[in-house]
Amino acid sequence: MFCRQRLAAYKVPSAFKIESELARNATGKVRKNLLVATVG
């Protein structure tokens, strides 16, 4: 609801997935390739 009221229709995500923690590399950056792999 929050997004639909404040964002353009094409920017509203189709789904949300809440993670307790994100995979990070040795320098502390988020490992985006693993994040994308878990979403689908």
ZAMARGU-4260 file (C-alpha; in steps of 0.2 Angstrom, whole numbers, plus 5000, padded with zeros to 4 digits):
<rodrens>
0) 5000/5000/5000 | 5014/5012/5005 | 5023/5009/4988 | 5007/5010/4977 | 5003/5027/4985
5) 5020/5035/4983 | 5028/5026/4967 | 5024/5025/4949 | 5016/5009/4944 | 5031/5002/4936
10) 5042/5005/4951 | 5031/4995/4963 | 5039/4978/4967 | 5028/4963/4964 | 5034/4954/4980
15) 5044/4957/4995 | 5056/4945/5004 | 5062/4949/5022 | 5079/4941/5026 | 5086/4940/5044
20) 5103/4944/5037 | 5111/4946/5020 | 5126/4937/5013 | 5142/4948/5014 | 5159/4946/5007
25) 5175/4949/5017 | 5174/4968/5015 | 5156/4969/5021 | 5148/4972/5005 | 5132/4963/5000
30) 5134/4948/4988 | 5121/4953/4976 | 5124/4938/4965 | 5118/4927/4980 | 5104/4938/4984
35) 5097/4937/4966 | 5099/4918/4966 | 5089/4916/4982 | 5075/4927/4975 | 5073/4918/4959
</rodrens>
